[in-house]
């Protein structure tokens, strides 16, 4: 039951609701108070997802961590942030009530953000990393109080025994999303205005050559010199690279050798005073294109894996909503709560993989990483196949149970099958995620060099995988 000290909360006991005066009902609760709570939720989501989306970049670029270490830290932090809401819900329901829990977690969250800001600005370098990670896990504690309480507390502002407020409550969550997207739109417009305000003070750099233009140049130059070879009409190889300094010098490889024609200097190139980038490309430019081409088959093969991962937020959650979720007489497991299994598993498996499996595999195979990145990705793909086999068996059992009770035409009906049957498929997906996703991160950061370094942030599989899901 919600604490009575919260002025905006409606008493949860229906026997007492009839004793509330109409004046008190008009001055507390309802949309007039729910709006304030929605803005608290919006601010917290901005802070959390803004930080989560940029954390890997900060760890690798500013703290100088290797990709594998940075990925481990990000996954561990996200996993902890997904677990703490269970503790926050327990504290709110058993001791503090939702209002006091939100208030306390807001203070903790704000303290974490302030400490995070200080850690990257005024904290000395030799203490920066320790303070930064301390601030991150303070934020995880604040997340534990916010996430389970804010929307529930906002819904508490609508009295189920008042027909008007009950109707308002039924539309609350829809309008919550509408308000959220509206705030995002306004915030984007405001941030654009602030950005433009400094237009006269920016140090502007001209655009550099697009890596996609560079790729096209290699193929066009190859086509133009399709009849040229190093021994027939060739005057050597172009090693000169007119791009920005700091490039990687790449060795010549034998794969995709037909592209080597793009770097052969023919008579026309030799007689020309200027280098035509659509006829002559450097060795580095050609080898960078080869690196990208080598990654495409791996990227395509892993699209299906990403489609498996999206099941967590879609089909698996829907499965759980139609199954028995009761624990005791008064508590029902939210269908999306099982997603925390993946976070918990990553929290456990990433350190175990790094500290236990890698040293053991290194002794056996002699590889610095224990197993190669491709072996790690392949293992993740195999585990994802097992997860889909298990999910198919569980779904078959669920459909058969629904059919036995004539519930197939009632999508919202609950079948007599426990939600805990879904645990194994979540565990397998978490294991596959730990293997394949981290392996892909390492692979792309290791292989994409030179002009393609910015593009390695964009290899994400989730967008194409949603299109795969749409055509299922």
BELVEN-V473021 format. One record per backbone hydrogen bond with DSSP energy under -1.0 kcal/mol. NH is the residue of the N-H (numbers start at 1). CO is the residue of the C=O. If there is no record, write none. Layout:
BEGIN
nh=NH co=CO
nh=NH co=CO
END
This chain:
BEGIN
nh=6 co=3
nh=9 co=6
nh=16 co=13
nh=19 co=16
nh=20 co=17
nh=25 co=21
nh=26 co=22
nh=28 co=24
nh=30 co=157
nh=33 co=30
nh=34 co=30
nh=35 co=31
nh=37 co=33
nh=38 co=34
nh=39 co=35
nh=40 co=36
nh=41 co=37
nh=42 co=38
nh=43 co=39
nh=44 co=40
nh=45 co=41
nh=46 co=42
nh=47 co=43
nh=48 co=44
nh=49 co=45
nh=50 co=46
nh=51 co=47
nh=52 co=48
nh=53 co=49
nh=55 co=51
nh=58 co=54
nh=59 co=55
nh=60 co=56
nh=61 co=57
nh=62 co=58
nh=63 co=58
nh=65 co=59
nh=70 co=66
nh=71 co=67
nh=72 co=68
nh=73 co=69
nh=74 co=70
nh=75 co=71
nh=76 co=72
nh=77 co=73
nh=78 co=74
nh=79 co=75
nh=80 co=76
nh=81 co=77
nh=82 co=78
nh=83 co=79
nh=84 co=80
nh=86 co=83
nh=88 co=84
nh=89 co=85
nh=90 co=86
nh=91 co=87
nh=92 co=88
nh=93 co=89
nh=94 co=90
nh=95 co=91
nh=96 co=91
nh=97 co=92
nh=101 co=97
nh=102 co=98
nh=103 co=99
nh=104 co=100
nh=105 co=101
nh=106 co=102
nh=107 co=103
nh=108 co=104
nh=109 co=105
nh=110 co=106
nh=111 co=107
nh=112 co=108
nh=113 co=109
nh=114 co=110
nh=115 co=111
nh=116 co=112
nh=117 co=113
nh=118 co=114
nh=119 co=115
nh=120 co=116
nh=121 co=118
nh=122 co=118
nh=123 co=118
nh=127 co=124
nh=128 co=124
nh=131 co=127
nh=132 co=128
nh=133 co=129
nh=134 co=130
nh=135 co=131
nh=136 co=132
nh=137 co=133
nh=138 co=134
nh=139 co=135
nh=140 co=136
nh=141 co=137
nh=142 co=138
nh=143 co=139
nh=144 co=140
nh=146 co=142
nh=147 co=143
nh=149 co=146
nh=150 co=146
nh=153 co=149
nh=154 co=150
nh=155 co=151
nh=156 co=152
nh=157 co=154
nh=158 co=155
nh=162 co=159
nh=166 co=162
nh=167 co=163
nh=168 co=164
nh=169 co=165
nh=170 co=166
nh=175 co=171
nh=176 co=172
nh=177 co=173
nh=178 co=174
nh=179 co=175
nh=180 co=176
nh=181 co=177
nh=182 co=178
nh=183 co=179
nh=184 co=180
nh=185 co=181
nh=186 co=182
nh=187 co=183
nh=188 co=184
nh=189 co=185
nh=190 co=186
nh=191 co=187
nh=192 co=188
nh=193 co=189
nh=194 co=190
nh=195 co=191
nh=196 co=192
nh=197 co=193
nh=199 co=196
nh=201 co=198
nh=214 co=210
nh=215 co=211
nh=216 co=212
nh=217 co=213
nh=218 co=214
nh=219 co=215
nh=220 co=216
nh=221 co=217
nh=222 co=218
nh=223 co=219
nh=224 co=220
nh=225 co=221
nh=226 co=223
nh=228 co=225
nh=229 co=232
nh=235 co=265
nh=238 co=263
nh=259 co=256
nh=260 co=257
nh=262 co=259
nh=263 co=260
nh=264 co=261
nh=265 co=236
nh=270 co=266
nh=271 co=267
nh=279 co=276
nh=280 co=276
nh=281 co=262
nh=283 co=238
nh=286 co=282
nh=287 co=283
nh=288 co=284
nh=289 co=285
nh=290 co=286
nh=291 co=287
nh=292 co=288
nh=293 co=289
nh=294 co=290
nh=295 co=291
nh=296 co=292
nh=299 co=295
nh=300 co=296
nh=301 co=297
nh=302 co=298
nh=303 co=300
nh=306 co=302
nh=307 co=303
nh=308 co=304
nh=309 co=305
nh=310 co=306
nh=311 co=308
nh=312 co=309
nh=316 co=311
nh=318 co=314
nh=319 co=315
nh=320 co=316
nh=321 co=317
nh=322 co=319
nh=323 co=320
nh=324 co=417
nh=327 co=331
nh=333 co=325
nh=337 co=334
nh=339 co=336
nh=340 co=337
nh=341 co=338
nh=343 co=339
nh=344 co=340
nh=345 co=341
nh=346 co=342
nh=347 co=343
nh=348 co=344
nh=349 co=345
nh=350 co=346
nh=352 co=348
nh=353 co=349
nh=354 co=350
nh=355 co=351
nh=356 co=352
nh=357 co=352
nh=358 co=353
nh=360 co=356
nh=361 co=357
nh=362 co=358
nh=363 co=359
nh=364 co=360
nh=365 co=361
nh=366 co=362
nh=370 co=367
nh=371 co=369
nh=376 co=372
nh=377 co=373
nh=378 co=374
nh=379 co=375
nh=380 co=376
nh=381 co=377
nh=382 co=378
nh=383 co=379
nh=384 co=380
nh=385 co=381
nh=386 co=382
nh=387 co=383
nh=388 co=384
nh=389 co=385
nh=390 co=386
nh=391 co=387
nh=392 co=388
nh=393 co=389
nh=394 co=390
nh=395 co=391
nh=396 co=392
nh=397 co=393
nh=398 co=394
nh=399 co=395
nh=400 co=396
nh=401 co=397
nh=402 co=398
nh=403 co=399
nh=404 co=400
nh=405 co=401
nh=406 co=403
nh=407 co=402
nh=410 co=407
nh=413 co=410
nh=415 co=322
nh=417 co=415
nh=419 co=324
nh=421 co=418
nh=422 co=419
nh=423 co=420
nh=426 co=422
nh=427 co=423
nh=428 co=424
nh=429 co=425
nh=430 co=426
nh=431 co=427
nh=432 co=428
nh=433 co=429
nh=434 co=430
nh=435 co=431
nh=436 co=432
nh=437 co=433
nh=439 co=435
nh=440 co=436
nh=441 co=437
nh=442 co=438
nh=443 co=439
nh=444 co=440
nh=445 co=441
nh=446 co=442
nh=447 co=443
nh=448 co=444
nh=452 co=449
nh=453 co=450
nh=457 co=454
nh=458 co=455
nh=465 co=461
nh=466 co=462
nh=467 co=463
nh=468 co=464
nh=469 co=465
nh=470 co=466
nh=471 co=467
nh=472 co=469
END
